[in-house]
Amino acid sequence: MFSPEGPTLRELAVQALSSVEHGYDLLAPKFDHTPFRTPGSVLDAVGSLLARTGPYGDGLDLCRGTGAGLDVLARVCRGTVTGVDFSAGMLDVARERAPRAAVRTALVRADTRALPFTAAFDLVVSFGALGHFLPAELPVVFGQVHSVLRPGGVFALPVFAPPPPRSRTFWTLLGFDAVMRVRNAVWRPPFVMYYRAYRFGDVLRELEHAGFQVELHPLPEFGRRADGSPRGRLIAARRLP
């Protein structure tokens, strides 16, 4: 499915009926051949913007998956690069493809809701991680990110405007979320992965409640909507001194 190298429909069904952790352990070897991987265009756009606002010291990639964001950190960080994920399978793949760069790379298995770090990072990035947390968990997640950033450090995450209701993408994402909600209502353990779980304003508000000063940077590579607003933005949440 997706490509000859990607998972089959049967493999996806088994993964979807597993826990989040075990499901991603199973998916890891073929994850980079699915649409779930962060597109290179997003990584390049975020990397270019952070390169203009950096450089940074030590960087952390949150909910790392197979390591796509490590290349961004290696590009903009002068110190260490750390990736964290709670799927051992994903970390194994990330370890194989860790960037061969001057910076020192470490991969750590941990839950984002209980990060095993002190305030040791100047930049934390997240690509698509929020869909794995329920809205009620945002204060905990953002509080953890705040706790591992040094004063003045930045939490950077790209966000995109929802597709218009008349588009195929809109109904595909809506259908995916509906299927996942039904699945979680009738099957345990839950598999938390939603594409439309949050409103943009809710994310900004919870970041401010966690002690961040929030800045928004357009990602011009993705153009603008009919009303003139950017299709893509980078949220740069800075930990206040």
Contacts in CASP RR format, 6 or more apart in sequence:
PFRMAT RR
TARGET T0000
AUTHOR 0000-0000-0000
METHOD contacts of the structure
MODEL  1
MFSPEGPTLRELAVQALSSVEHGYDLLAPKFDHTPFRTPGSVLDAVGSLL
ARTGPYGDGLDLCRGTGAGLDVLARVCRGTVTGVDFSAGMLDVARERAPR
AAVRTALVRADTRALPFTAAFDLVVSFGALGHFLPAELPVVFGQVHSVLR
PGGVFALPVFAPPPPRSRTFWTLLGFDAVMRVRNAVWRPPFVMYYRAYRF
GDVLRELEHAGFQVELHPLPEFGRRADGSPRGRLIAARRLP
1 7 0 8 1.000
1 8 0 8 1.000
1 9 0 8 1.000
1 11 0 8 1.000
1 12 0 8 1.000
2 33 0 8 1.000
2 34 0 8 1.000
2 35 0 8 1.000
3 33 0 8 1.000
5 30 0 8 1.000
5 33 0 8 1.000
6 30 0 8 1.000
6 33 0 8 1.000
6 34 0 8 1.000
7 15 0 8 1.000
7 27 0 8 1.000
7 30 0 8 1.000
7 33 0 8 1.000
7 34 0 8 1.000
11 26 0 8 1.000
11 27 0 8 1.000
11 30 0 8 1.000
12 27 0 8 1.000
14 26 0 8 1.000
15 23 0 8 1.000
15 24 0 8 1.000
15 26 0 8 1.000
15 27 0 8 1.000
16 23 0 8 1.000
16 183 0 8 1.000
16 191 0 8 1.000
17 183 0 8 1.000
17 187 0 8 1.000
17 191 0 8 1.000
18 26 0 8 1.000
18 189 0 8 1.000
18 191 0 8 1.000
19 189 0 8 1.000
19 190 0 8 1.000
19 191 0 8 1.000
20 87 0 8 1.000
20 132 0 8 1.000
20 189 0 8 1.000
20 190 0 8 1.000
20 191 0 8 1.000
20 192 0 8 1.000
20 193 0 8 1.000
21 86 0 8 1.000
21 87 0 8 1.000
23 87 0 8 1.000
23 191 0 8 1.000
24 31 0 8 1.000
24 65 0 8 1.000
24 87 0 8 1.000
24 89 0 8 1.000
24 90 0 8 1.000
25 87 0 8 1.000
25 88 0 8 1.000
25 89 0 8 1.000
25 90 0 8 1.000
27 34 0 8 1.000
27 36 0 8 1.000
28 65 0 8 1.000
28 66 0 8 1.000
28 87 0 8 1.000
28 89 0 8 1.000
28 90 0 8 1.000
28 92 0 8 1.000
28 93 0 8 1.000
29 93 0 8 1.000
31 37 0 8 1.000
31 65 0 8 1.000
31 66 0 8 1.000
31 90 0 8 1.000
31 93 0 8 1.000
32 66 0 8 1.000
32 93 0 8 1.000
37 66 0 8 1.000
37 68 0 8 1.000
38 68 0 8 1.000
38 69 0 8 1.000
38 127 0 8 1.000
38 128 0 8 1.000
40 68 0 8 1.000
41 221 0 8 1.000
41 222 0 8 1.000
42 127 0 8 1.000
42 158 0 8 1.000
43 68 0 8 1.000
43 69 0 8 1.000
43 71 0 8 1.000
43 72 0 8 1.000
43 127 0 8 1.000
44 221 0 8 1.000
45 158 0 8 1.000
45 219 0 8 1.000
45 221 0 8 1.000
45 222 0 8 1.000
46 72 0 8 1.000
46 125 0 8 1.000
46 127 0 8 1.000
46 156 0 8 1.000
46 158 0 8 1.000
46 219 0 8 1.000
46 234 0 8 1.000
47 72 0 8 1.000
47 75 0 8 1.000
47 76 0 8 1.000
49 217 0 8 1.000
49 219 0 8 1.000
49 234 0 8 1.000
50 56 0 8 1.000
50 72 0 8 1.000
50 75 0 8 1.000
50 76 0 8 1.000
50 123 0 8 1.000
50 125 0 8 1.000
50 156 0 8 1.000
50 234 0 8 1.000
51 75 0 8 1.000
51 76 0 8 1.000
53 154 0 8 1.000
53 217 0 8 1.000
53 236 0 8 1.000
54 76 0 8 1.000
55 76 0 8 1.000
55 77 0 8 1.000
55 78 0 8 1.000
56 76 0 8 1.000
56 77 0 8 1.000
56 78 0 8 1.000
56 122 0 8 1.000
56 123 0 8 1.000
56 153 0 8 1.000
56 154 0 8 1.000
57 77 0 8 1.000
57 78 0 8 1.000
57 79 0 8 1.000
57 80 0 8 1.000
57 122 0 8 1.000
57 123 0 8 1.000
58 77 0 8 1.000
58 79 0 8 1.000
58 80 0 8 1.000
58 81 0 8 1.000
58 82 0 8 1.000
58 120 0 8 1.000
58 121 0 8 1.000
58 122 0 8 1.000
58 123 0 8 1.000
59 73 0 8 1.000
59 77 0 8 1.000
59 79 0 8 1.000
59 80 0 8 1.000
59 81 0 8 1.000
59 82 0 8 1.000
59 121 0 8 1.000
59 122 0 8 1.000
59 123 0 8 1.000
59 124 0 8 1.000
59 125 0 8 1.000
60 73 0 8 1.000
60 82 0 8 1.000
60 83 0 8 1.000
60 84 0 8 1.000
60 117 0 8 1.000
60 121 0 8 1.000
60 123 0 8 1.000
60 124 0 8 1.000
60 125 0 8 1.000
60 148 0 8 1.000
61 67 0 8 1.000
61 69 0 8 1.000
61 70 0 8 1.000
61 72 0 8 1.000
61 73 0 8 1.000
61 81 0 8 1.000
61 82 0 8 1.000
61 83 0 8 1.000
61 84 0 8 1.000
61 124 0 8 1.000
61 125 0 8 1.000
61 126 0 8 1.000
61 127 0 8 1.000
62 83 0 8 1.000
62 84 0 8 1.000
62 112 0 8 1.000
62 124 0 8 1.000
62 125 0 8 1.000
62 126 0 8 1.000
62 129 0 8 1.000
62 145 0 8 1.000
63 84 0 8 1.000
63 85 0 8 1.000
63 112 0 8 1.000
63 126 0 8 1.000
63 128 0 8 1.000
63 129 0 8 1.000
63 132 0 8 1.000
64 70 0 8 1.000
64 83 0 8 1.000
64 84 0 8 1.000
64 85 0 8 1.000
64 90 0 8 1.000
64 91 0 8 1.000
64 94 0 8 1.000
64 107 0 8 1.000
65 85 0 8 1.000
65 87 0 8 1.000
65 90 0 8 1.000
65 91 0 8 1.000
65 93 0 8 1.000
65 94 0 8 1.000
66 90 0 8 1.000
66 93 0 8 1.000
66 94 0 8 1.000
66 97 0 8 1.000
67 83 0 8 1.000
67 90 0 8 1.000
67 93 0 8 1.000
67 94 0 8 1.000
67 97 0 8 1.000
67 98 0 8 1.000
68 127 0 8 1.000
69 125 0 8 1.000
69 127 0 8 1.000
70 81 0 8 1.000
70 83 0 8 1.000
70 94 0 8 1.000
70 98 0 8 1.000
70 99 0 8 1.000
70 105 0 8 1.000
71 99 0 8 1.000
72 125 0 8 1.000
73 81 0 8 1.000
73 103 0 8 1.000
73 123 0 8 1.000
73 125 0 8 1.000
74 81 0 8 1.000
74 99 0 8 1.000
74 101 0 8 1.000
74 103 0 8 1.000
74 105 0 8 1.000
76 123 0 8 1.000
77 103 0 8 1.000
77 122 0 8 1.000
77 123 0 8 1.000
78 103 0 8 1.000
79 103 0 8 1.000
79 104 0 8 1.000
80 103 0 8 1.000
80 104 0 8 1.000
80 105 0 8 1.000
80 106 0 8 1.000
81 99 0 8 1.000
81 101 0 8 1.000
81 103 0 8 1.000
81 104 0 8 1.000
81 105 0 8 1.000
81 106 0 8 1.000
82 105 0 8 1.000
82 106 0 8 1.000
82 107 0 8 1.000
82 108 0 8 1.000
82 117 0 8 1.000
82 121 0 8 1.000
83 94 0 8 1.000
83 105 0 8 1.000
83 106 0 8 1.000
83 107 0 8 1.000
83 108 0 8 1.000
84 107 0 8 1.000
84 108 0 8 1.000
84 109 0 8 1.000
84 110 0 8 1.000
84 112 0 8 1.000
84 115 0 8 1.000
85 91 0 8 1.000
85 94 0 8 1.000
85 107 0 8 1.000
85 109 0 8 1.000
85 110 0 8 1.000
86 109 0 8 1.000
86 110 0 8 1.000
86 111 0 8 1.000
86 112 0 8 1.000
87 109 0 8 1.000
88 109 0 8 1.000
91 107 0 8 1.000
91 109 0 8 1.000
94 107 0 8 1.000
95 107 0 8 1.000
98 105 0 8 1.000
98 107 0 8 1.000
99 105 0 8 1.000
108 116 0 8 1.000
110 116 0 8 1.000
112 129 0 8 1.000
112 133 0 8 1.000
112 141 0 8 1.000
112 144 0 8 1.000
113 133 0 8 1.000
113 137 0 8 1.000
113 140 0 8 1.000
113 141 0 8 1.000
113 144 0 8 1.000
114 144 0 8 1.000
115 144 0 8 1.000
115 145 0 8 1.000
115 147 0 8 1.000
115 148 0 8 1.000
117 147 0 8 1.000
117 148 0 8 1.000
118 148 0 8 1.000
119 147 0 8 1.000
119 148 0 8 1.000
119 149 0 8 1.000
119 150 0 8 1.000
119 151 0 8 1.000
120 148 0 8 1.000
120 150 0 8 1.000
121 148 0 8 1.000
121 149 0 8 1.000
121 150 0 8 1.000
121 153 0 8 1.000
122 149 0 8 1.000
122 150 0 8 1.000
122 152 0 8 1.000
122 153 0 8 1.000
122 154 0 8 1.000
123 153 0 8 1.000
123 154 0 8 1.000
123 156 0 8 1.000
124 145 0 8 1.000
124 148 0 8 1.000
124 149 0 8 1.000
124 153 0 8 1.000
124 154 0 8 1.000
124 155 0 8 1.000
124 156 0 8 1.000
125 155 0 8 1.000
125 156 0 8 1.000
125 157 0 8 1.000
126 155 0 8 1.000
126 156 0 8 1.000
126 157 0 8 1.000
127 157 0 8 1.000
127 158 0 8 1.000
128 157 0 8 1.000
129 157 0 8 1.000
130 138 0 8 1.000
130 141 0 8 1.000
130 157 0 8 1.000
130 197 0 8 1.000
130 198 0 8 1.000
130 203 0 8 1.000
131 192 0 8 1.000
131 193 0 8 1.000
131 194 0 8 1.000
131 195 0 8 1.000
131 197 0 8 1.000
131 198 0 8 1.000
132 192 0 8 1.000
132 193 0 8 1.000
133 141 0 8 1.000
133 192 0 8 1.000
134 192 0 8 1.000
134 197 0 8 1.000
135 197 0 8 1.000
135 198 0 8 1.000
135 202 0 8 1.000
138 198 0 8 1.000
138 202 0 8 1.000
138 203 0 8 1.000
138 206 0 8 1.000
139 206 0 8 1.000
139 209 0 8 1.000
139 210 0 8 1.000
142 155 0 8 1.000
142 206 0 8 1.000
142 207 0 8 1.000
142 209 0 8 1.000
142 210 0 8 1.000
142 212 0 8 1.000
142 237 0 8 1.000
143 210 0 8 1.000
145 155 0 8 1.000
145 210 0 8 1.000
146 155 0 8 1.000
146 210 0 8 1.000
146 211 0 8 1.000
146 212 0 8 1.000
146 239 0 8 1.000
149 155 0 8 1.000
149 239 0 8 1.000
150 239 0 8 1.000
151 239 0 8 1.000
151 240 0 8 1.000
151 241 0 8 1.000
152 238 0 8 1.000
152 239 0 8 1.000
152 240 0 8 1.000
152 241 0 8 1.000
153 238 0 8 1.000
153 239 0 8 1.000
154 236 0 8 1.000
154 237 0 8 1.000
154 238 0 8 1.000
154 239 0 8 1.000
155 207 0 8 1.000
155 212 0 8 1.000
155 235 0 8 1.000
155 236 0 8 1.000
155 237 0 8 1.000
155 238 0 8 1.000
155 239 0 8 1.000
156 234 0 8 1.000
156 235 0 8 1.000
156 236 0 8 1.000
156 237 0 8 1.000
157 234 0 8 1.000
157 235 0 8 1.000
157 237 0 8 1.000
158 219 0 8 1.000
158 232 0 8 1.000
158 233 0 8 1.000
158 234 0 8 1.000
158 235 0 8 1.000
159 200 0 8 1.000
159 203 0 8 1.000
159 232 0 8 1.000
159 233 0 8 1.000
159 234 0 8 1.000
159 235 0 8 1.000
160 222 0 8 1.000
160 231 0 8 1.000
160 232 0 8 1.000
160 233 0 8 1.000
161 225 0 8 1.000
161 229 0 8 1.000
161 230 0 8 1.000
161 231 0 8 1.000
161 232 0 8 1.000
162 170 0 8 1.000
162 196 0 8 1.000
163 169 0 8 1.000
163 170 0 8 1.000
163 173 0 8 1.000
164 170 0 8 1.000
173 195 0 8 1.000
173 196 0 8 1.000
174 196 0 8 1.000
176 195 0 8 1.000
177 194 0 8 1.000
177 195 0 8 1.000
177 196 0 8 1.000
177 197 0 8 1.000
180 191 0 8 1.000
180 193 0 8 1.000
180 194 0 8 1.000
181 194 0 8 1.000
183 191 0 8 1.000
184 190 0 8 1.000
184 191 0 8 1.000
184 192 0 8 1.000
203 235 0 8 1.000
204 214 0 8 1.000
204 235 0 8 1.000
207 214 0 8 1.000
207 235 0 8 1.000
207 237 0 8 1.000
208 214 0 8 1.000
211 239 0 8 1.000
211 240 0 8 1.000
212 237 0 8 1.000
212 238 0 8 1.000
212 239 0 8 1.000
212 240 0 8 1.000
213 237 0 8 1.000
213 238 0 8 1.000
213 240 0 8 1.000
214 235 0 8 1.000
214 236 0 8 1.000
214 237 0 8 1.000
214 238 0 8 1.000
215 235 0 8 1.000
215 236 0 8 1.000
215 237 0 8 1.000
215 238 0 8 1.000
216 233 0 8 1.000
216 234 0 8 1.000
216 235 0 8 1.000
216 236 0 8 1.000
217 233 0 8 1.000
217 234 0 8 1.000
217 236 0 8 1.000
218 230 0 8 1.000
218 232 0 8 1.000
218 233 0 8 1.000
218 234 0 8 1.000
219 230 0 8 1.000
219 231 0 8 1.000
219 232 0 8 1.000
219 233 0 8 1.000
219 234 0 8 1.000
220 230 0 8 1.000
222 230 0 8 1.000
222 231 0 8 1.000
222 232 0 8 1.000
223 230 0 8 1.000
223 231 0 8 1.000
223 232 0 8 1.000
224 230 0 8 1.000
224 231 0 8 1.000
225 231 0 8 1.000
END
